[in-house]
């Protein structure tokens, strides 16, 4: 079994189509037609969630907020809402990806596989000796996948952890949005800077960083970002 996926979609044709393809790939699918049903079916056995936004009872955005109170699993939105504001809202509250309808089934499968692979690596049980980074009050244990700031543990999802690790491995180096995206998302960059901006913003917030007077991650105008040396 490749993983257990929660699929929130009120269009039965789309739900059945995605379920068929996902099960053919070896995934177990838990389907839900409304937000309340999705929350009732969500538990620690779910490895990834695919949410529609406009569903009955409780919309997908609120479902994501509830999931993020207890879990850092990858969450993808699959929705007909194409407005940039909707995408930024979803990413800002913890979504890992945002796919608009009409969609390619193969693209959805590819993104699910990519997010699960990275999440498995993030939560893996590798026996290799892990490195510990200490930088200006931040401590990261690569082996245990933990981060603390001034001794207080900070809960990061897989993407945020990889972003911070990349910065900690290269303090003082300026990274462009393209470099960050292609390293962390392991995909080609097509100029979607908002994804990087939102994840950087979330990472700063969790680190307790001040955007105007950053202690950790500084924006370098017209170039990108760097971890303050």
N, C-alpha and C positions, 0 to 999 in steps of 0.2 A: 504493500500500500504506500503510495507516494505522499499521502497527506489527506487531511479532512478539511473540506472547504464549506463555509457557510455562504450560501448564495441567496441574497435578498432581491427578488424581482417579481413584480405583480403581473407582468405579461407572461402568461403560461407558455406561449410558443417560444419565447426567448429563454425562459427557465428550462424548458424541456430540451431545447437545442444545446445550450451550454452544459446541461447535466449529461447529455449523451456524449458529447466530446470529452468532457472531463473524466467521466467514468471509463471511456475508451483509453484514456491516458493513465488509468490506474488510481485516480483520485476517488475518495468517498465524498459525496455531495449531500449536504443538508440544505434542503430548499425551504424558503419562507416567502410568503406572499404579502406580508405586511410587517411593519417595524416591530410591533409587540411580539409577534410570532418569532421573529428573528432573535430578539433578546431572550425569549424563553428557551430557544434552542442553542444559544451561545453558551459554551462552557470551556473548560481548560483543554478539552480534546480538539478544539478547532485550531487549525494551523494558519488559516488565512480566510479573510472575508471579502466578498465582492458585493457591493451595495449599490442599489439604485437609490436615487434621491427622492423622487416623487412616488411614494408608495403609501397605502392607507395606514391608518391608526397612528403611526409615528414615522416621520420622514427619515431618510437615510443619514442625514447630518446629525440628527439627535441620537440615532442608533450608534453612530461613530463616537459621539461624546460619551455615551454610556460605556462603550467597549473600552475606551481609553482610560477610564477610571481604574480599570483592573488589569489591562492587557496591552502589550506592545506588539502583538502579531501584525503582519502586513495587512493593510486594508486598502482595497482598490475601489474606486467609484466607477460604475458603468452607467451612464446617464445621458438623457437627451438634453440636459441643461448645458448649453455650450458657452454661456456668458463667462468672460474672464473672471468676473467677480465671484461667481459661483465656484470656479476652480480654485481661486486663491483662498476662499473661505474654507473649502474642504481640506486643502493642504495645510492651512493655518491651524486647524484643530486636530491634525494628526493623520490625515490620509497619506498614504505612500505613493499613490498613483491616481490618475484621473483619465478615464477613457470615455469619449463621447460617442453617442449613437448617431447614425448607423456605424457599426463596428465590424471589424474583421475577426472572425472566430479564432483564426490562427494567431493574430496579434494578441488577443486576450490570453490564449494559452501560453504564448511566449512570455508575456509579462508575469503571469502567475508563476510559471516555472522559475523565472529569474528572481522574483521576490522570495519564493520559498527557498531557493538555493542559498541566497544570501542570508536568510533568516536562520536556516539550519546551520550555516557556518558561524553565524553570530552566537547561536545557542548551543554550539557543538560541544562534544566531550573529548576533544583531542587531548592525547596524553603528552604532547610535546611541551617543552618548557616555555612558559609564557613570559613575555617581557612586561616590565612595569615602567610606565612613563610618569615622571614627576615634573611639573612645570608650573611655576607661579601659583601654587596652591591647588592645582589640578593633579589628581593621581588617577591613572588608568592602568588596570590590570588586564592585559590582553588575554591571558589564560582564563581568568575567572569572568571576563566580560563585565567588569564593574568600573564605575567612575565615581570619584568623590571630589568635592570642592571644599577646601578648608576643613576636611574631615567629615563632611556631610555627604552621604550617598546621593547621587543624581541618577534618576531613571531615564535612560536613553533608549530609543528604538534602534533597530539595526542601521538605518541610514545615518542617523545622527551620530551613532558610535563610530561608523566608518569615516564620516567627515572629520570628527574630532581626532581620530587616530591619524588620519592623513596629515592634519595640521601638526599634531604632536611629533610626528616623525620628521617634520620639516619646519621647525620654528623659524620665523623670519622670512620664509620663502613666500612670494606672492603667487597665488594660484588664480588663473582665469576661471570664469564660470564653466567654460568648455572643459578645462582640465579636471575640475572637481566633478562635473557631471559624468564624464567618461570613465573616471576612476571609480566613483562610488556606485553609479547606476550600471556600469559595465555595458554601455550602449552608446551609439553615436549621438552627438549633440546637434540638434537642429535649431538652435537659437532660442530655446524655451528657458529664458533666464529666470522666470518666475519660480520655477520649481526649486532652483538653487537658493534664490532669495528667501523664500518661505522657510526652507529647512535651516538656513543659516540663522534666520530670525528666531526660530524655535530653539535652536541649539544655544544661542546667546541667552535667551530667556531662562533656559534650564540651568545654565552656568552662572546666572545672576550677573550677566555682563551688561554694561551700559553702552548703548550704541553711540551716544554722543561722546563719551569719554571711555572708550573700551579698554578694559584691562587684558582681555584675551584676544578676541577676533576683531581686527580692524579692516574697514572697507578702504581700499586704495582706489581712489577715483579713476575711472576709465580703464582700470586694469583688473581688479578682482579683490581677493581677500588674503589676509595673512594672519598667522598667529604671532602676537607680539613677542619678540625675542626677550 
